[in-house]
Amino acid sequence: MTIKTLDLKGLKCPLPVLKTRKAMKELASGSQIWVETTDPLAAIDMPNFCQESGHHLLETAENDSGLRFLIEKA
């Protein structure tokens, strides 16, 4: 399975969540996507988005350029 990557570096709240929501609509259920962002508020926003939308936050990782979230569409 290929995991798509959504590069949202440089965008500030609420754009990372809004663009992630839009990208998730195009995915089939069970598909996974990496979301990369430099917005520090994404550490709060992405888990909340996943919980509210029913998606599964599989992994959160911090790297040199910011945060990465692996999300599986419900």
Secondary structure, DSSP 8 states (H G I E B T S, - for coil): ---EEEE-TT--TTHHHHHHHHHHHTS-TT-EEEEEE--TTHHHHHHHHHHHHT-EEEEEEEETTEEEEEEE--
